[in-house]
Amino acid sequence: MADELLTVPDVMARLKLGRSTVYELLRSRRLTSVTIGRSRRVPAAAVRAFIKDLEAGC
């Protein structure tokens, strides 16, 4: 099954974070993304990995 690609607002809702915080996570590469045309999408697996890293204390 193909991994789900999330928009920045989707990520904001899942992580309960603001837009600037999500973009800072993307800029710092703590959260990975792909660009499709002019749109940025975040793989759902990247969000799950980010949460696991937080739980592990990274």
Stockholm file with secondary structure:
# STOCKHOLM 1.0

chainA/1-58         MADELLTVPDVMARLKLGRSTVYELLRSRRLTSVTIGRSRRVPAAAVRAFIKDLEAGC
#=GR chainA/1-58 SS CCCCEECHHHHHHHHTCCHHHHHHHHHTTSSCCEEETTEEEEEHHHHHHHHHHHHHTC
#=GC SS_cons        CCCCEECHHHHHHHHTCCHHHHHHHHHTTSSCCEEETTEEEEEHHHHHHHHHHHHHTC
//
